[in-house]
Amino acid sequence: MVNKRQLLFIRDVFLFTFTAFGGAQAHLALLLKYFVKNVRYITEEELLELNALSQVLPGPASTQTLVGIAYKVGGLKLALITFLIWIIPSAALMTFAAISFAKWGQQQKFGEILEYIQPIALGIVAFGAYNLAKRVLVSQLTIFLAVAAVVGTMVLRNAYVFPIAILIGGMISSAIGTPKEESELRVRLFSNINPKKLIYFIGVLLILAALGAIINRTSLFSLPIRLFENFYRNGIFIFGGGQVLVPLMFTEFVEMKHYLNGTDFLSGFALQQALPGPTFSFTSYVGALSMKTFGYGLTGQMLGGLVAVMGINLPGLILVLFIVPFWEDLKKISRIKYSMVGINAVSVGFIIAAFILLVQPMGLNLMAIGVMVCTFLVLNFTKISPPIIVLAGILLGYFV
């Protein structure tokens, strides 16, 4: 049974879901307002600790923080209800946008309306890369790892560059920065881990990858399974939230696999910036449009949106529910903290590489370059949020 306090919590989750514009940084302020200040479900210290946990885990930071709050308030059941309330509205809207875009893609007017959206999206990506780089690239090691990630991405052009580079970066920074004393704490922590759950977690990835490879690529089941594996794999290895997710999606699904083209991708990303909710719901747009590219109808496109958003979110959801019970011990381990230095540096490199790939099709279009630069400057020097800029771009394209 759901008690009165949990019903009140669900109400506040709805309010948060439909007002959460602006990405993870803005979401934290709203989480503080709805779940600490307005109604004291948890303390401010607990909220900041949950947010810190989400930063050291792969996956969507805002989603993990919100689910962690729900788990503390009402356990597993409330956490799962909260997760669904949070992801469904924006994922459904982005799936609808992909289906609509596919239908209208040949109409000249629709293209004209979105003319300014693509350079605006590039300006938003540049702003995210700039701010993350300022915080992360503060030493020779982090700069080296970022440059190596850029080179590796540009030269190899393989989806598995991402997880391999992240693991190597984390291992290097952890080995260099971690103090030697901590063995007793690590033994106590890892003695609490259920090895079966860990095997299940990695096993899902391996089974899906095998199914995607074995099933004939002409089968109706092949692409949905491969999409789920693609997004689930990315969900395991994406550190840094939405600002890392979008460049990685572009590199893998546009540059490497050609599931959709750059114009469609950037238009969807810009539209997502105008919606409340998790940035990771953008994957439902990519999944739906990928299914359209390979000839699937309306039902197939809806399935693509579903498998994409569930695939990208499941690893983070499982991890946060798995780790919250012994977070008090986990946060004391320096090896985890120092590994994040390398992981974040590699993530910055991925963003820079993807930005280079995103800008190339623009060429010497002075208008597009001007809009991109203006977007970056407005975000960097004013308090105007991305949704307002995106809406202004849509209106400009419609009336000009």
N, C-alpha and C positions, 0 to 999 in steps of 0.2 A: 504493500500500500504506500501511496505517496502522501506524506503529511502536509500540513498547512504551510510550514516553512519551505518545504521543497516545491510546492505549487507556486509560492511567491518567488522562489528562485527561478523557476521555469519562466514565469512572467518576465523577470528581469533579463533572462537570456534572450527572449524575443525582442525586448527593447534594445538590447545591446546589438543583436544581429542586424537590425534595420537602421542603426545609427552609426555603425562602425566603419566610417570612411577613413582613408588615409594610411592604411598599412599598419604594421606591427607596432611602430613607435606611438602612433596616435591611439591604437587599440589599448595599449597599456594604460593610458590616461583614462580611457572610458571604463576599463576594468576596475580601476581604482574608484571611479565615481559610482558605478552600479553595485559593486560587490563588497566595497569597504566603507565608503562614505555614506551612501544612501541607506543601505542595509548592511549591517556588519556580519556578513557570512563568514569571513575570515579576517585576520589582522593584516595591516599593511605590510608587516614584515613577512608574513606567510605568502602574500601575493608576490612580493619581490623575489622571494626564494623560488617560488614556482616559475616565475619568469626567467630567473637565472638557470634553472633546470632546463627549460625549453631552449635556452641558448647553447647548452652543451650537448643537446640531442639533435640528430637530424630530423627534418620535418618542419611542419608549419608552427611557428612559435606561438602565435595568437591562439590557434586551435588547442595546442598542448596546454597552454596556461589556463584557458577556459575549462577544458576537460579536467585538469588537475584540481581546480576550484570545486567543480561539481563532485568530483570523487571525495574530496574532504567534507563536503556538505551532506551528500547522500549516498556515497558508495558507488559501486559499478553501474547499477541500473540508472541512476541519475546522470552519471557521466556519459553513458551511451545515448540517453535521450538528448542531453545537451549537445553532444556531437552532431546528431542528426538535425536538430533545430538550427544549428550554426551553419552547416554546409549546404543543406538542401536548397534554400531560396536562391543564393547566388549561383550555385551550380546549375539549377534549373534555368535561370535567366541566361547564363552563358551558353547552355546547350541550345536554347531557343534562338539566341543570337547567331550561333553557328548555322543552324538550319535555315534561318531567315537569310543570312548572308549568302549561303549557297544558292538559294532560290533567286536572290536579287543580284547575284554577282555579275550577271551579264548586262545589267541595266546601267547605262551611262550615268544617270543622275545619282544613283547610290554611290558610285565611285567618286563623283564630284563632291558629295557631302562629306566623304571620308578623306578628302584630299589633304587636309591639314592634320588629320589624326595621326598619321604615321610618323611625321617628324616630331610631333608632340610626344609620342611614345618613346622615340629615341632620346629626346631631352630628359624624360623621366628616368630612363635607364642610365643615362650619363650622370644624372644627379645622384642616383643610388650608388653608382660605382664610385663617384668622387667622395661621397661621405663615408662609405665603407673603407675606402683606401686611406683616408685621413686617419681613421681610428686604428687600422690594422697594420699598414705598412710603415712601421716605426723603427725597424732595425734592418741590418744587412741581410739577415736570414729571411725575414718575411718578404723583403723585396726580391731576393733570389728565388724563393718559392713561387711568388706571383709571376715573375718573368718566365720561369720554367713551365708553369701551367699555361701561360699564353702560347709559348712555343709548341708545347706538346699538343695543345688543342688545334692550332693552326696547321701543324705538320701532319699529325696522325689522323685527324678527322674520324675518330672512332668513339662510339658511345661509352665504351669501357675505359677510356682515358679518364673519365670523371671519377669513378670510384677508386681506381688504382692511384691516381694522383692525390686524392684526398687522404687515402690510407698512408701513402708514403710521406706526405706533408705532416700529418699528425704524428707519425712515428719519429720523424726527424726532430721536430720541435720538442716532443716529449722526451726523447733521449738526451737532448742537449740541456733542457731546462729543469728537469725534475730532480729534486733532492733524493738522496739514497735511502733515507729513513722513511718508512711507511709500510714495511712488509707486514707487520702485525695487523694494521688496519685493513690492508687489502685482503688478507686471509679471512678476517672476520666478515668483510663485506661479501666476498664471492662465495663464502660458505652459505649465504642466504639465497643465492641464485639457484633456481630450479633448472637444471641442465636440459630437461625435456622441453621447457618453454623456449629456451634458446635454440634448440634443434628445430622446433616447429617454425620459429621465426625465420631462420635461414632456409629451412626446407621448402617453405612456400615459394620463395624466390627460385630455387633450383628446379622444383617441379614444374612451375609455370614456364621457365625458360626451356626446359626439356620438351614440354607439350608444344610450345610454339615452334620448336625446331622440327619435331617429329610429324605433326599434323601437316598434311599437304596444304600448301599455300593457296590452293584454289578452293579449299573447304570454307564453308560459311563460318566455321568456328575458329579458323586460323587467326585472322586479324584481331578479333576481340581478345583472344588469349595472349597474343603477342603484345597488344596494347597494354593489357593489365600487367604483364611482366615488365614492360618498359617503364611504366609509371611506378610500379611497386619498387623496382630497382632504384629509380631516381629518388623515391621517397626515403629509402634507406640511406642514401649518400648525399642528400642535399642539406648542407649546413648554411645558415644565414637567412633562411626565410624566403619570401617572395622575390626579393631583389636578386637572389641567386637563381631561383627557380626559372624565371622567364628567359634569361640568357641561355641556360642549359637546354630548355625546351627548344629554343630556336636552333641551337647548334645541332641537336640530335634529330628533331623531327622535320626541320626545313633543310638544313645544309647537308645532313648525312643521309636521311631516309626519304626525303622528298614526299612526306605525307601531306604537306600543304605548302603553299608558296609564301614568300616573305610578306607580300602585301596583305594577304588574309590574316597572317599571324599577327602583324603589327596592329591591324585594325581591331582585332579581337582583344589584344592586350590593352590598347587605349580605352576601349569600351569598358573593360573590366575595371579600370581605374576610376570610372564614374559610378561604380556600384559599391554599396556597403558589403561587408562580409570578408571572408578570407581571400587573399590573393591566389591561393592554391586552387580556387574554383575555376581559374583560367584554364586548368587542365581539361575541364569538361568541354570547353570550346575546342581545344586541340583534338580531343578524342572524337568528338562528333564530326568535325570537319575532315579528320583522317578517314573515317568510315565513308563519308561522302566521296572522297577522292577515289576510293576503290570500288565505287559503284553500289554501295549499300543505300537502301531507301530510308524512309522516316524512322521506322522501328530500329534499324541498324544504327542510325545516327544517335538516337536516344540511348541505345545500349553503349555506344562509344563514349558518350558523355558520362554515363554511369560508371563504367569500368575504369575510366581515366581518373575521375575524382576519388573513387574508392581506393584505387591502387596507390595514388600518391599520398593519401591520408592514412591508410592503414598502418604502415610502419611507425609513424609518429604516434598514432593513437595507442598502439600496442606497447610501445616503449614507455610512454609517460605513465600508463596504468601499471606497467611492470615495475617501474623504478620508484615511483612516488613512495611506496611503503618503506624503502630503506634509503631515501634521499639524504637523511641526516648523516649517514656514513659516507655516501657517495661524494657529497660536496666537499669532504675533507681531503680527498685524494688529489695531490698535486699533479700526478701524471695525467689525469683527465684534463685538469685546468691548462697545463702546458701544451697538451696535444692540440687544444683549440687554437693556439697561436698559429700553428702550421696549417690547420684546416681552414681557418679564416683567410690566411694569406693565399692559399690555393684557390679559394672561392673568389677572391678579388681578381685573380688571374683569369678565371673562367669568364667573369663578367667583362673584363677588358677585351678578351678575345672575341666574345660574342658581340660586343659593341662594334668592333672592327668589321665583323661579318655583316652586321645589321646596316652599317653606314655605307658599305660598298655599293649596293644597288642605287643609292641616292645620287651618286656621281657628282657632277658640278651644278646641280640644281640649286641656284642661289636662294630662291624662295624657301625651299625645304630646309636648307642649311640655316637660314635666318630664323625660321620658326623653331627649329631644334635648339638653337643657341638662346633664343628669347625664353623658351620654356625652362631651360637650365637656369638662366639668370633669375627668372621670376621665382622659381622654387628655392634658389640658393639665398636670395636677398630679401624675400618677402615672406609673409605668412600665408600666402594664397595656396590652397591645397590642390592636388592633382585633379580631383573631380571637377572643380570649377574651370580649370584650364581646358580639360577635355570637352566639357560642355560648350565652352567658348569656341573651341575648334570646330565642333559640329555645327554650331550656328554660323560660324564664318564660312564654312564650306557650303552651307545651305543657301545663304543670302548673297554671297559674293559671286 
